[in-house]
Amino acid sequence: MKNKNSRRSFIKNISLATFSALALSGCNSEAFDVFLQQNFKTLSKKEKDRIIKNLEIKYKEKYGKEFHVSDRPALEGTSFGYALDLSRCVGCRRCVYACVKENNQSRDPQIHYIEVLQMEKERGIDFAHSTAQYNPEKVPEKGYFYVPIQCQQCKNPPCVKVCPVRATWQEPDGITVVDYNWCIGCRYCMAACPYGARHFNWGEPNVPNEELNTEVHYLGNRPRMKGVVEKCTFCIQRSREGKYPSCVEICPVGARKFGNLLDPDSEIRYILENKRVLILKQELNTQPRFYYFFGI
Amino acid sequence: MNCKIYKNIKISIIVITLYLILFIGCKSKESDNNEIDKVITENKEITSTEQSKEYAVETPPFSDGIFPCTDCHKNLTPNPVRRVLVDWHDDISAMFNHDSENRWCLDCHDFKSRDSLRLASGKLLDFKESYKLCGQCHGEKLRDWKVGVHGKRTGEWNGKKEYLLCVNCHNPHSPKFKELTPELPPIKQEDIK
């Protein structure tokens, strides 16, 4: 007699059982859709629209607020650049918190896209002797200068190279983004980034409901989940609408400049052509779009 | 009968003339009021061409009730003698720290037209264009400000921008940028639970 319980039939049966159990359980079709969702880059217009509509409904249920989720692609003929005036920054950290608010970063566990380092004037730019923990009554302190660090939006981004699932990539306008649904949380990109600009959601992100920013971009500041990596996107939800990133708008000393590198009349081009400019960790050939300069 | 028609025409001509006068009068007044709008629309062009010299700026940060200056000064006899003000504007005297050794009020404020600033050339200047006055000495800063490097711009990186005037950040009587209280430092890694 033939053995009825062959290995093959066992596997067949068990997979059938799992599938039907999954189908019969509380798992609704929407959650199933999310589970089967492809990488954002491979989605058609129709699929994106449907996903975004579902997201807006989900956010409405979860937060009780009307969200507007955008998937606006890069503007034609733009390549973003950013410049920061080291001679002007006073280290007040207004940018850090404006960014947190704009981009719905988790408050606890705390995630900051911008880290302001205080450095000694005598040593110059020296990461080994810098601190982010300075907390005097008033800034700037005598003998110190301040170097805010955030994602440098490299033209040759090591974080993108190491992603095993291609959940992060550089957009045509130069912004490196993350598909949070595709990210597996392996944190290779965090290890690869020489600027410490990527941040991991170790816990369920926690944002006070009344402080939620409901104008979001799919690849930017939409609410994240536990176990994914996030980063600065030059406020993709703002910059692609023509607005300045919120760190630029908040800076009380006007040290932050943003614009289109391809526009010869832009302020960023003026800075690159007329000021003393430097990039961080030049020797690593990451080719940042984020320039530091001395206005005076 | 003829006379009556003639009279009617005469009346209507008068009425029409009156309307015209009113209309033109209003029009010129309106264009005065719209100066700021004009500046803003012109600015739209500058950002791409840099031809024009006017900029969309925020309103000058006057203390409450201080402007127009003529409210008080129209009843006062101007005194051109350099002195330290004691009865009024003593707060400004106290803080004044802007080459105070060599300068005083009337180097920037006009002696006769109190609601205006005055360039070294004698040209009168509206307070909305005070950057031109600052630029007389700080030419390099003015140049950087015009291209958006010095100072802060808000609005759109590829469109309409708003500039802050020099005096929105620097008190013209004591221009050194004031120290700020920093926001909280990030949580230390060892303090994360």
Interface residues (C-beta under 8 A of the other chain):
Chain A: T78 D85 V90 G91 C92 R93 R94 V96 Y97 P109 Q110 H112 E115 A132 Q133 Y134 N135 P136 E137 K138 V139 P140 S239 G242 K243 Y244 E249 C251 P252 V253 G254 K257 F258 G259 N260 D263 D265 S266 E267 Y270 I271 N274 K275 G295
Chain B: T47 S48 T49 E50 D144 V147 G148 V149 H150 G151 K152 R153 T154 G155 E156 W157 N158 G159 L164 C169 F177 E179 L180 T181 P182 E183 L184 P185 P186 I187 K188 I192
